[in-house]
Amino acid sequence: MHRMLNNWRRAALLLLLAPALAACDPNRVYEDNADLKANGQPYLWSVQDKPAFEFEITDPAQLYNVYFNVRNAMGYGYYNLYMKATLTGPDGKPVGAPRLHQMILMDPKTGEPRGNGTGDIYDHQFLAMPRQRFAQAGKYRVVLEQYMRQDVLPGIMSVGVRVEKVAAEGAAK
C-alpha cells in the first residue's frame, strides 16, 4: 500500500511540474494543438475543419521559426500530408499568399513511420516557415486546412503550430 501511495505522489508531482518544465524553453513564443474529429468521430480531419491558431509577436526585429505539429495514427493511409496554411497579420490582411506544405509522415519506400512515437501514434514537427520576419507587432493568425483531395481524412489525430525565436548564431536551441 505504501509503495502504491508513493507512485501516486510521484505521478501527481510530475503533473504539477509538467507546465513548469515546458515553460523552461526560452525561445518558444507560442505552441498549441487542436484535436481533430468529424461527425463526433475522433481522428478524422474534414476539409471543412480549419483549425486556427493566434499568437502574439512583440518584437518585429526578431526572426522566428514557425513549425507545424502533426499527430497521426499508424493507420493513416498515406505517406505524406498536404496542408495549406494561411497567415494573417494584426490588420486582418493575409501575409503573402497561402502556402501549400507537403509533410512526409512515413518513408515512401518502406512505409516506416517517421517522427517520434510509441505504439501506433506518431508525433511530427515540421519547420514550415524558417526565419520568418513579422512586419509589425501584434496578433497573427495561422489557419491550417488539409489538402489531400479527400473530404474526410482518417488517421490524423491533431495538428498545431509552434512559433519560436531563432536562436542567435552560436547559441544552443
N, C-alpha and C positions, 0 to 999 in steps of 0.2 A: 504494500500500500504506500509506503514511504517513497519508494522508487517511482511509482506512478505519479505521485504528487510532485516530485522533483521534475519529472518530464513535463508536466502541465505548467509548472513555473517557468521552465526554460522556454516552452512554446509561447507563453504569454509575454515573456521578456523579448523574444525575437519579434513578435508582432508589434510591440511598443517601440523597438529600436529600428524597425524597417524604415519608417519615414525619415528618421534622423540620418540613417546611413545613406538613403537616396539623396538627401539634401547636401551631402558632402561633395557633390560634383559641382565645382565652381564654374565650369563652362556652360552647364545646362541653363538655358533660359526658359525652356518650356518642353513638356512632354505629356502627351495624353493619347489614349487609345479608345476606340469605340468598338464595342461588341456588335457583331452583325447577326441579324436574323430577318427572315421574311415570312409573312403569314404566321407569325408566332413560333416558327421553327428556327432553332439556332443553327449557326454555321452556314448560313445562306446569305449571299450578297446579291440583292436585287439591283437592277440598273436604276431603279427609282430611288434607292437608298444612297444618298450622297453625304457622308459624314463631313462635318465642318469643324475646323479647329481654329480657335482665335488665340493669338499670343501678342504680347506687348514688346515692342522694340523701344528701348530707351536711349540707345547710342547709335545713331545712323553712321558714325565714322567707323564703327566696328564691322568686321567681316563675320559672317555666320555660315555655318553648315546646317542645311535642312535635310533631315533624314525621314524616310517613310518606314514605319514599322508594319510588319505583316506577320500574323499568326495563322498557320494553316494546319489542317489535319492531314495525316498521311493519305487519306482517301481523296484528296484533291486530285482532279483528273488531268491536270496539265503540268508541264514542267515549268511554265512561266505564268506571269500575271501582267497584263497590260492595265495600267491605271492612268487616268487623266487627272491632272492637278491644275486647279485654277487658284491663283494667288491674287488677292485684292488688298489694296492699301487702306490707310486710315480714312481716305476720302471716298472709299467705296468703289473706286475705279480699279479695273484689272491692272496688275503689274505685269506687263508683257502678255503674250498670247498664252492660252492654256497649253500645258506641256503633256505629251504622252510619254510615259515611262514604261519600260519593259523590265520586270524583275524576274530573275531566274531563281526559282524555288527548289528545283531539282536538277540534277545533272541530266542534260538532254539525251545522252547516250546510255547511261547506266540506270537512270531513274532513282539514283541515290539521293536522299534529301540533303539539301544544304541548310545552313542555319544551325541554330542551337536547339536541341530538343531531347526529350526523353519519351519513350513510348511512341505514340503516333501523333504528337503535337510538336510543331517546329516554329521557332521564332526567328525572324529575319529583320535586319536593319540595313536599309539601302541608302547610300548617300545620293540624294535626288537633286539637290541644289548646292553644289560646293561653292564655298567662298562667295556667298550671296551678300550683296550690299543692299540695304534698305534705304531708300532716299530720304525718308523722314521718320521721326519718332512717332509712335502711336500704335494703335491696334491693327494687326494684319490678320487676314483670314485665308486659310487654305481649305479648299473643298476637294475631296477625293471622290472619284467615281470609277467603278470597274468598267473596263473597255474590252471585254472578251467576246463580244457578239453573242452573248447568251443572256437571256432575260434574268435568270436566277442562276447564280454561280455557287454550287455546293462546295464545301470544304474550306472556305475562307472564314476563319473564326473572328478575327478582329483586324483593324487597320488603325494606324496612328501616325502622329507627327512628332518629331523631336527637333528642337532648334537649339543649337549650341554656339557659343562664341568660338571662332577659330583661335586656337592657341597661338601665342607668339612663337616665332621661329625659335627652335631650340628648347622650347618648354614641353614638358610631357603632358599628354592628354589626361 
